[in-house]
Amino acid sequence: MLTKNVGTFDRAARIGVGLALLIAFFMLPDMGLRWVLLIGIVPLVTGLMGSCPAYSIFGISTCKLR
């Protein structure tokens, strides 16, 4: 089970950035490096899950202390 290590503001920012990149992927005309915008899947998924594997590796958490 993944532990929650992404706080509220961090989650909102990740979801916003992820959606913006994916919208840009579908809206921009066909460019050579357009597929790079698919990286937006990563922040979107980590924001929706509330857990970031990279944060776990480095011991980072942006969740409020309980």
MODELLER restraints for C-alpha pairs under 7 A, 6 or more apart:
rsr = mdl.restraints
at = mdl.atoms
rsr.add(forms.Gaussian(group=physical.xy_distance, feature=features.Distance(at['CA:2:A'], at['CA:51:A']), mean=6.49, stdev=0.5))
rsr.add(forms.Gaussian(group=physical.xy_distance, feature=features.Distance(at['CA:3:A'], at['CA:51:A']), mean=6.27, stdev=0.5))
rsr.add(forms.Gaussian(group=physical.xy_distance, feature=features.Distance(at['CA:4:A'], at['CA:50:A']), mean=5.37, stdev=0.5))
rsr.add(forms.Gaussian(group=physical.xy_distance, feature=features.Distance(at['CA:4:A'], at['CA:51:A']), mean=4.83, stdev=0.5))
rsr.add(forms.Gaussian(group=physical.xy_distance, feature=features.Distance(at['CA:5:A'], at['CA:50:A']), mean=6.50, stdev=0.5))
rsr.add(forms.Gaussian(group=physical.xy_distance, feature=features.Distance(at['CA:5:A'], at['CA:51:A']), mean=5.19, stdev=0.5))
rsr.add(forms.Gaussian(group=physical.xy_distance, feature=features.Distance(at['CA:5:A'], at['CA:52:A']), mean=6.62, stdev=0.5))
rsr.add(forms.Gaussian(group=physical.xy_distance, feature=features.Distance(at['CA:5:A'], at['CA:55:A']), mean=7.00, stdev=0.5))
rsr.add(forms.Gaussian(group=physical.xy_distance, feature=features.Distance(at['CA:5:A'], at['CA:61:A']), mean=4.49, stdev=0.5))
rsr.add(forms.Gaussian(group=physical.xy_distance, feature=features.Distance(at['CA:5:A'], at['CA:62:A']), mean=5.94, stdev=0.5))
rsr.add(forms.Gaussian(group=physical.xy_distance, feature=features.Distance(at['CA:5:A'], at['CA:63:A']), mean=5.63, stdev=0.5))
rsr.add(forms.Gaussian(group=physical.xy_distance, feature=features.Distance(at['CA:6:A'], at['CA:50:A']), mean=5.09, stdev=0.5))
rsr.add(forms.Gaussian(group=physical.xy_distance, feature=features.Distance(at['CA:6:A'], at['CA:51:A']), mean=5.52, stdev=0.5))
rsr.add(forms.Gaussian(group=physical.xy_distance, feature=features.Distance(at['CA:6:A'], at['CA:52:A']), mean=6.71, stdev=0.5))
rsr.add(forms.Gaussian(group=physical.xy_distance, feature=features.Distance(at['CA:6:A'], at['CA:61:A']), mean=6.05, stdev=0.5))
rsr.add(forms.Gaussian(group=physical.xy_distance, feature=features.Distance(at['CA:6:A'], at['CA:62:A']), mean=5.11, stdev=0.5))
rsr.add(forms.Gaussian(group=physical.xy_distance, feature=features.Distance(at['CA:6:A'], at['CA:63:A']), mean=5.51, stdev=0.5))
rsr.add(forms.Gaussian(group=physical.xy_distance, feature=features.Distance(at['CA:7:A'], at['CA:62:A']), mean=4.66, stdev=0.5))
rsr.add(forms.Gaussian(group=physical.xy_distance, feature=features.Distance(at['CA:7:A'], at['CA:63:A']), mean=3.96, stdev=0.5))
rsr.add(forms.Gaussian(group=physical.xy_distance, feature=features.Distance(at['CA:7:A'], at['CA:64:A']), mean=6.70, stdev=0.5))
rsr.add(forms.Gaussian(group=physical.xy_distance, feature=features.Distance(at['CA:11:A'], at['CA:47:A']), mean=4.43, stdev=0.5))
rsr.add(forms.Gaussian(group=physical.xy_distance, feature=features.Distance(at['CA:11:A'], at['CA:50:A']), mean=6.47, stdev=0.5))
rsr.add(forms.Gaussian(group=physical.xy_distance, feature=features.Distance(at['CA:12:A'], at['CA:47:A']), mean=6.90, stdev=0.5))
rsr.add(forms.Gaussian(group=physical.xy_distance, feature=features.Distance(at['CA:14:A'], at['CA:43:A']), mean=4.86, stdev=0.5))
rsr.add(forms.Gaussian(group=physical.xy_distance, feature=features.Distance(at['CA:14:A'], at['CA:44:A']), mean=5.81, stdev=0.5))
rsr.add(forms.Gaussian(group=physical.xy_distance, feature=features.Distance(at['CA:14:A'], at['CA:47:A']), mean=5.20, stdev=0.5))
rsr.add(forms.Gaussian(group=physical.xy_distance, feature=features.Distance(at['CA:15:A'], at['CA:43:A']), mean=6.31, stdev=0.5))
rsr.add(forms.Gaussian(group=physical.xy_distance, feature=features.Distance(at['CA:15:A'], at['CA:44:A']), mean=4.64, stdev=0.5))
rsr.add(forms.Gaussian(group=physical.xy_distance, feature=features.Distance(at['CA:15:A'], at['CA:47:A']), mean=5.33, stdev=0.5))
rsr.add(forms.Gaussian(group=physical.xy_distance, feature=features.Distance(at['CA:15:A'], at['CA:48:A']), mean=6.93, stdev=0.5))
rsr.add(forms.Gaussian(group=physical.xy_distance, feature=features.Distance(at['CA:17:A'], at['CA:40:A']), mean=6.89, stdev=0.5))
rsr.add(forms.Gaussian(group=physical.xy_distance, feature=features.Distance(at['CA:18:A'], at['CA:40:A']), mean=4.08, stdev=0.5))
rsr.add(forms.Gaussian(group=physical.xy_distance, feature=features.Distance(at['CA:18:A'], at['CA:41:A']), mean=5.93, stdev=0.5))
rsr.add(forms.Gaussian(group=physical.xy_distance, feature=features.Distance(at['CA:18:A'], at['CA:43:A']), mean=5.19, stdev=0.5))
rsr.add(forms.Gaussian(group=physical.xy_distance, feature=features.Distance(at['CA:18:A'], at['CA:44:A']), mean=4.49, stdev=0.5))
rsr.add(forms.Gaussian(group=physical.xy_distance, feature=features.Distance(at['CA:19:A'], at['CA:40:A']), mean=6.71, stdev=0.5))
rsr.add(forms.Gaussian(group=physical.xy_distance, feature=features.Distance(at['CA:19:A'], at['CA:44:A']), mean=6.64, stdev=0.5))
rsr.add(forms.Gaussian(group=physical.xy_distance, feature=features.Distance(at['CA:21:A'], at['CA:37:A']), mean=5.41, stdev=0.5))
rsr.add(forms.Gaussian(group=physical.xy_distance, feature=features.Distance(at['CA:21:A'], at['CA:38:A']), mean=6.95, stdev=0.5))
rsr.add(forms.Gaussian(group=physical.xy_distance, feature=features.Distance(at['CA:21:A'], at['CA:40:A']), mean=5.02, stdev=0.5))
rsr.add(forms.Gaussian(group=physical.xy_distance, feature=features.Distance(at['CA:22:A'], at['CA:37:A']), mean=6.32, stdev=0.5))
rsr.add(forms.Gaussian(group=physical.xy_distance, feature=features.Distance(at['CA:22:A'], at['CA:38:A']), mean=6.12, stdev=0.5))
rsr.add(forms.Gaussian(group=physical.xy_distance, feature=features.Distance(at['CA:22:A'], at['CA:40:A']), mean=5.66, stdev=0.5))
rsr.add(forms.Gaussian(group=physical.xy_distance, feature=features.Distance(at['CA:25:A'], at['CA:34:A']), mean=6.18, stdev=0.5))
rsr.add(forms.Gaussian(group=physical.xy_distance, feature=features.Distance(at['CA:25:A'], at['CA:37:A']), mean=5.51, stdev=0.5))
rsr.add(forms.Gaussian(group=physical.xy_distance, feature=features.Distance(at['CA:25:A'], at['CA:38:A']), mean=6.78, stdev=0.5))
rsr.add(forms.Gaussian(group=physical.xy_distance, feature=features.Distance(at['CA:46:A'], at['CA:52:A']), mean=5.45, stdev=0.5))
rsr.add(forms.Gaussian(group=physical.xy_distance, feature=features.Distance(at['CA:55:A'], at['CA:61:A']), mean=6.46, stdev=0.5))
